[in-house]
Amino acid sequence: MENLTIISIEGLKKHFSMSGGKFTALNGIDLEFRKGEFTGVVGPSGSGKTTLLNIIGSLDSPSEGKAIVLGQSIGDLNVKHAAMLRRSKLGFIFQSYNLLPVYTVFENVEFPLLLLRLDDEQRRKMVMDSLEWLGLIDKLKSKPAQLSGGECQRVAIARAMVKKPEIVLADEPTANLDAANSHHILKTMVQLNKEFGTTFIFATHDDKVIGYLSRKISLVDGKVTKDEIKNN
């Protein structure tokens, strides 16, 4: 696999205005991520994990410093170009699943593809491939209310992976799952990482997730306190 830097973060700071002043969520972050990494940003609640993922995912922008993602400076993107980056290159997995309740599993997974210029047959093949990777073919006509928590999260992963994004950002993806489902989901992500070379970046404080990481970045009070390669 190419040893290619696809995310470069330099002097990154993020401030939020609060009554009586400002809160600094990220305070001088310097990091690089390479293609195909399976990395976690770990730390307690309020450490800045989600803020960092949101900036990498172009859902937010730096207050100071730079975040270069796939050659694009997040702070310089307008709303249109940030949306184009997300829909073409990035996948997102959240702890709350964010599935559309009135849509079937097939329709939920297809949804990101409707924003791309693909014909019906292309979309159908990509959705069916994604459902097959995640073992969900038999659920394609089901709606989220008919699924277990583990199945809902697998649908969310299928939706994130359907366009074969270069980067998947996963924010506490196992928070609502029991241990058995968590391990099943994580093993699936490891397999997708190896099969497609997709870069996975997690925000988590879940020990189950941490056990699968190949790199662990510790964040405390908006600063990187440790960056270690793990031998799994």
Contacts in CASP RR format, 6 or more apart in sequence:
PFRMAT RR
TARGET T0000
AUTHOR 0000-0000-0000
METHOD contacts of the structure
MODEL  1
MENLTIISIEGLKKHFSMSGGKFTALNGIDLEFRKGEFTGVVGPSGSGKT
TLLNIIGSLDSPSEGKAIVLGQSIGDLNVKHAAMLRRSKLGFIFQSYNLL
PVYTVFENVEFPLLLLRLDDEQRRKMVMDSLEWLGLIDKLKSKPAQLSGG
ECQRVAIARAMVKKPEIVLADEPTANLDAANSHHILKTMVQLNKEFGTTF
IFATHDDKVIGYLSRKISLVDGKVTKDEIKNN
1 35 0 8 1.000
1 36 0 8 1.000
1 197 0 8 1.000
2 35 0 8 1.000
3 34 0 8 1.000
3 35 0 8 1.000
4 34 0 8 1.000
4 35 0 8 1.000
5 32 0 8 1.000
5 33 0 8 1.000
5 34 0 8 1.000
5 35 0 8 1.000
6 33 0 8 1.000
6 34 0 8 1.000
6 35 0 8 1.000
6 69 0 8 1.000
6 70 0 8 1.000
6 71 0 8 1.000
6 166 0 8 1.000
6 167 0 8 1.000
6 199 0 8 1.000
7 31 0 8 1.000
7 32 0 8 1.000
7 33 0 8 1.000
7 56 0 8 1.000
7 67 0 8 1.000
7 68 0 8 1.000
7 69 0 8 1.000
7 70 0 8 1.000
7 167 0 8 1.000
7 199 0 8 1.000
8 31 0 8 1.000
8 32 0 8 1.000
8 66 0 8 1.000
8 67 0 8 1.000
8 68 0 8 1.000
9 29 0 8 1.000
9 30 0 8 1.000
9 31 0 8 1.000
9 32 0 8 1.000
9 56 0 8 1.000
9 66 0 8 1.000
9 67 0 8 1.000
9 68 0 8 1.000
10 30 0 8 1.000
10 65 0 8 1.000
10 66 0 8 1.000
11 28 0 8 1.000
11 29 0 8 1.000
11 30 0 8 1.000
11 64 0 8 1.000
11 65 0 8 1.000
11 66 0 8 1.000
12 26 0 8 1.000
12 28 0 8 1.000
12 29 0 8 1.000
12 30 0 8 1.000
12 52 0 8 1.000
12 55 0 8 1.000
12 62 0 8 1.000
12 64 0 8 1.000
12 65 0 8 1.000
12 66 0 8 1.000
12 67 0 8 1.000
13 24 0 8 1.000
13 26 0 8 1.000
13 27 0 8 1.000
13 28 0 8 1.000
13 29 0 8 1.000
13 62 0 8 1.000
13 63 0 8 1.000
13 64 0 8 1.000
13 65 0 8 1.000
14 24 0 8 1.000
14 25 0 8 1.000
14 26 0 8 1.000
14 51 0 8 1.000
14 55 0 8 1.000
14 60 0 8 1.000
14 62 0 8 1.000
14 63 0 8 1.000
15 22 0 8 1.000
15 23 0 8 1.000
15 24 0 8 1.000
15 25 0 8 1.000
15 63 0 8 1.000
15 64 0 8 1.000
16 22 0 8 1.000
16 23 0 8 1.000
16 24 0 8 1.000
16 25 0 8 1.000
17 23 0 8 1.000
24 222 0 8 1.000
25 46 0 8 1.000
25 48 0 8 1.000
25 51 0 8 1.000
25 222 0 8 1.000
26 48 0 8 1.000
26 51 0 8 1.000
26 52 0 8 1.000
26 55 0 8 1.000
26 222 0 8 1.000
27 221 0 8 1.000
27 222 0 8 1.000
27 223 0 8 1.000
28 64 0 8 1.000
28 65 0 8 1.000
28 222 0 8 1.000
28 223 0 8 1.000
29 52 0 8 1.000
29 222 0 8 1.000
29 223 0 8 1.000
29 224 0 8 1.000
30 224 0 8 1.000
31 217 0 8 1.000
31 224 0 8 1.000
31 227 0 8 1.000
33 39 0 8 1.000
33 199 0 8 1.000
33 201 0 8 1.000
34 199 0 8 1.000
35 166 0 8 1.000
35 197 0 8 1.000
35 199 0 8 1.000
36 193 0 8 1.000
36 197 0 8 1.000
36 198 0 8 1.000
36 199 0 8 1.000
36 200 0 8 1.000
37 199 0 8 1.000
37 200 0 8 1.000
37 201 0 8 1.000
37 214 0 8 1.000
37 215 0 8 1.000
38 189 0 8 1.000
38 190 0 8 1.000
38 193 0 8 1.000
38 199 0 8 1.000
38 200 0 8 1.000
38 212 0 8 1.000
38 213 0 8 1.000
38 214 0 8 1.000
38 215 0 8 1.000
39 199 0 8 1.000
39 200 0 8 1.000
39 201 0 8 1.000
39 202 0 8 1.000
39 213 0 8 1.000
39 214 0 8 1.000
39 215 0 8 1.000
39 216 0 8 1.000
39 217 0 8 1.000
40 201 0 8 1.000
40 202 0 8 1.000
40 203 0 8 1.000
40 204 0 8 1.000
40 209 0 8 1.000
40 210 0 8 1.000
40 213 0 8 1.000
40 215 0 8 1.000
40 216 0 8 1.000
40 217 0 8 1.000
41 49 0 8 1.000
41 52 0 8 1.000
41 53 0 8 1.000
41 201 0 8 1.000
41 202 0 8 1.000
41 203 0 8 1.000
41 204 0 8 1.000
41 217 0 8 1.000
41 219 0 8 1.000
42 49 0 8 1.000
42 204 0 8 1.000
42 205 0 8 1.000
42 210 0 8 1.000
42 216 0 8 1.000
42 217 0 8 1.000
42 218 0 8 1.000
42 219 0 8 1.000
43 49 0 8 1.000
43 205 0 8 1.000
43 218 0 8 1.000
43 219 0 8 1.000
43 220 0 8 1.000
44 205 0 8 1.000
44 220 0 8 1.000
45 205 0 8 1.000
47 219 0 8 1.000
47 220 0 8 1.000
47 221 0 8 1.000
47 222 0 8 1.000
48 219 0 8 1.000
48 222 0 8 1.000
49 171 0 8 1.000
49 203 0 8 1.000
49 204 0 8 1.000
49 205 0 8 1.000
49 219 0 8 1.000
50 171 0 8 1.000
50 203 0 8 1.000
51 60 0 8 1.000
52 203 0 8 1.000
52 219 0 8 1.000
53 169 0 8 1.000
53 171 0 8 1.000
53 201 0 8 1.000
53 203 0 8 1.000
54 60 0 8 1.000
55 61 0 8 1.000
55 62 0 8 1.000
55 67 0 8 1.000
55 74 0 8 1.000
56 67 0 8 1.000
56 69 0 8 1.000
56 74 0 8 1.000
56 167 0 8 1.000
56 169 0 8 1.000
56 201 0 8 1.000
57 69 0 8 1.000
57 74 0 8 1.000
57 85 0 8 1.000
57 86 0 8 1.000
57 90 0 8 1.000
57 92 0 8 1.000
57 167 0 8 1.000
57 169 0 8 1.000
58 69 0 8 1.000
58 74 0 8 1.000
58 77 0 8 1.000
58 82 0 8 1.000
58 83 0 8 1.000
58 85 0 8 1.000
58 86 0 8 1.000
58 90 0 8 1.000
59 82 0 8 1.000
59 86 0 8 1.000
61 74 0 8 1.000
61 75 0 8 1.000
61 77 0 8 1.000
62 74 0 8 1.000
62 75 0 8 1.000
66 73 0 8 1.000
66 75 0 8 1.000
67 73 0 8 1.000
67 74 0 8 1.000
67 75 0 8 1.000
68 74 0 8 1.000
69 85 0 8 1.000
69 167 0 8 1.000
70 85 0 8 1.000
70 89 0 8 1.000
70 166 0 8 1.000
70 167 0 8 1.000
72 81 0 8 1.000
72 85 0 8 1.000
74 82 0 8 1.000
77 85 0 8 1.000
86 92 0 8 1.000
87 112 0 8 1.000
87 115 0 8 1.000
87 116 0 8 1.000
87 163 0 8 1.000
88 116 0 8 1.000
88 163 0 8 1.000
89 165 0 8 1.000
89 166 0 8 1.000
89 167 0 8 1.000
90 165 0 8 1.000
90 166 0 8 1.000
90 167 0 8 1.000
90 168 0 8 1.000
90 169 0 8 1.000
91 112 0 8 1.000
91 160 0 8 1.000
91 161 0 8 1.000
91 163 0 8 1.000
91 165 0 8 1.000
91 167 0 8 1.000
91 168 0 8 1.000
91 169 0 8 1.000
92 160 0 8 1.000
92 168 0 8 1.000
92 169 0 8 1.000
92 170 0 8 1.000
92 171 0 8 1.000
93 153 0 8 1.000
93 156 0 8 1.000
93 157 0 8 1.000
93 160 0 8 1.000
93 168 0 8 1.000
93 169 0 8 1.000
93 170 0 8 1.000
93 171 0 8 1.000
93 173 0 8 1.000
94 156 0 8 1.000
94 170 0 8 1.000
94 171 0 8 1.000
94 172 0 8 1.000
94 173 0 8 1.000
95 171 0 8 1.000
95 172 0 8 1.000
95 173 0 8 1.000
95 174 0 8 1.000
95 175 0 8 1.000
95 176 0 8 1.000
96 176 0 8 1.000
97 144 0 8 1.000
97 149 0 8 1.000
97 152 0 8 1.000
97 153 0 8 1.000
97 155 0 8 1.000
97 156 0 8 1.000
97 176 0 8 1.000
98 156 0 8 1.000
99 108 0 8 1.000
99 144 0 8 1.000
99 152 0 8 1.000
99 155 0 8 1.000
99 156 0 8 1.000
99 159 0 8 1.000
100 107 0 8 1.000
100 108 0 8 1.000
100 111 0 8 1.000
100 144 0 8 1.000
101 143 0 8 1.000
101 144 0 8 1.000
101 145 0 8 1.000
102 143 0 8 1.000
103 111 0 8 1.000
103 143 0 8 1.000
104 140 0 8 1.000
104 141 0 8 1.000
104 142 0 8 1.000
104 143 0 8 1.000
105 131 0 8 1.000
105 136 0 8 1.000
105 139 0 8 1.000
105 140 0 8 1.000
105 141 0 8 1.000
105 142 0 8 1.000
105 143 0 8 1.000
105 144 0 8 1.000
105 147 0 8 1.000
105 155 0 8 1.000
105 158 0 8 1.000
106 127 0 8 1.000
106 131 0 8 1.000
106 140 0 8 1.000
106 141 0 8 1.000
108 144 0 8 1.000
108 155 0 8 1.000
108 159 0 8 1.000
109 127 0 8 1.000
109 130 0 8 1.000
109 131 0 8 1.000
109 155 0 8 1.000
109 158 0 8 1.000
109 159 0 8 1.000
109 162 0 8 1.000
110 123 0 8 1.000
110 124 0 8 1.000
110 127 0 8 1.000
110 162 0 8 1.000
111 159 0 8 1.000
112 159 0 8 1.000
112 162 0 8 1.000
112 163 0 8 1.000
113 122 0 8 1.000
113 123 0 8 1.000
113 126 0 8 1.000
113 127 0 8 1.000
113 162 0 8 1.000
113 163 0 8 1.000
114 123 0 8 1.000
116 163 0 8 1.000
118 126 0 8 1.000
126 162 0 8 1.000
126 163 0 8 1.000
127 162 0 8 1.000
128 137 0 8 1.000
128 140 0 8 1.000
129 162 0 8 1.000
130 158 0 8 1.000
130 159 0 8 1.000
130 161 0 8 1.000
130 162 0 8 1.000
131 137 0 8 1.000
131 139 0 8 1.000
131 140 0 8 1.000
131 158 0 8 1.000
133 158 0 8 1.000
133 161 0 8 1.000
133 188 0 8 1.000
133 192 0 8 1.000
134 154 0 8 1.000
134 155 0 8 1.000
134 157 0 8 1.000
134 158 0 8 1.000
134 161 0 8 1.000
134 188 0 8 1.000
135 154 0 8 1.000
136 151 0 8 1.000
136 154 0 8 1.000
136 155 0 8 1.000
136 158 0 8 1.000
139 147 0 8 1.000
139 151 0 8 1.000
139 155 0 8 1.000
144 152 0 8 1.000
144 155 0 8 1.000
147 155 0 8 1.000
148 181 0 8 1.000
149 176 0 8 1.000
149 177 0 8 1.000
149 181 0 8 1.000
150 177 0 8 1.000
150 181 0 8 1.000
150 184 0 8 1.000
150 185 0 8 1.000
153 173 0 8 1.000
153 174 0 8 1.000
153 176 0 8 1.000
153 177 0 8 1.000
153 181 0 8 1.000
153 185 0 8 1.000
154 185 0 8 1.000
154 188 0 8 1.000
156 173 0 8 1.000
157 173 0 8 1.000
157 185 0 8 1.000
157 188 0 8 1.000
157 189 0 8 1.000
157 192 0 8 1.000
160 168 0 8 1.000
160 170 0 8 1.000
161 168 0 8 1.000
161 192 0 8 1.000
161 196 0 8 1.000
161 198 0 8 1.000
164 196 0 8 1.000
164 198 0 8 1.000
165 198 0 8 1.000
166 198 0 8 1.000
166 199 0 8 1.000
167 198 0 8 1.000
167 199 0 8 1.000
167 200 0 8 1.000
167 201 0 8 1.000
168 189 0 8 1.000
168 198 0 8 1.000
168 199 0 8 1.000
168 200 0 8 1.000
168 201 0 8 1.000
169 201 0 8 1.000
169 203 0 8 1.000
170 189 0 8 1.000
170 200 0 8 1.000
170 201 0 8 1.000
170 202 0 8 1.000
170 203 0 8 1.000
170 204 0 8 1.000
171 202 0 8 1.000
171 203 0 8 1.000
172 203 0 8 1.000
172 204 0 8 1.000
172 205 0 8 1.000
172 206 0 8 1.000
173 185 0 8 1.000
173 202 0 8 1.000
173 204 0 8 1.000
173 209 0 8 1.000
174 181 0 8 1.000
174 182 0 8 1.000
174 185 0 8 1.000
174 186 0 8 1.000
174 204 0 8 1.000
174 206 0 8 1.000
174 208 0 8 1.000
174 209 0 8 1.000
175 206 0 8 1.000
177 185 0 8 1.000
179 208 0 8 1.000
182 206 0 8 1.000
182 208 0 8 1.000
182 209 0 8 1.000
183 208 0 8 1.000
186 208 0 8 1.000
186 209 0 8 1.000
186 212 0 8 1.000
187 212 0 8 1.000
189 200 0 8 1.000
189 212 0 8 1.000
190 212 0 8 1.000
192 198 0 8 1.000
193 199 0 8 1.000
193 200 0 8 1.000
202 209 0 8 1.000
202 213 0 8 1.000
204 210 0 8 1.000
210 216 0 8 1.000
211 230 0 8 1.000
211 232 0 8 1.000
212 232 0 8 1.000
213 230 0 8 1.000
213 232 0 8 1.000
214 229 0 8 1.000
214 230 0 8 1.000
214 232 0 8 1.000
215 227 0 8 1.000
215 228 0 8 1.000
215 229 0 8 1.000
215 230 0 8 1.000
216 226 0 8 1.000
216 227 0 8 1.000
216 228 0 8 1.000
216 230 0 8 1.000
217 224 0 8 1.000
217 226 0 8 1.000
217 227 0 8 1.000
218 224 0 8 1.000
218 225 0 8 1.000
218 226 0 8 1.000
218 227 0 8 1.000
218 228 0 8 1.000
219 225 0 8 1.000
END
